[in-house]
């Protein structure tokens, strides 16, 4: 049964994940966001209690 033989796909899977983790992920994380959250003012919401008509 060739499905149980890990030789052809295990090395490819480990190599691709290592490539992604070591090369592509730091490059993608180094990009700066075009919309920084620091400049936004926080909005304060007013929580009003719910008035039940039958109580």
Secondary structure, DSSP 8 states (H G I E B T S, - for coil): -GGG--HHHHHHHHHHHHHIIIIIHHHHHTS--SS-STTS------------TT-
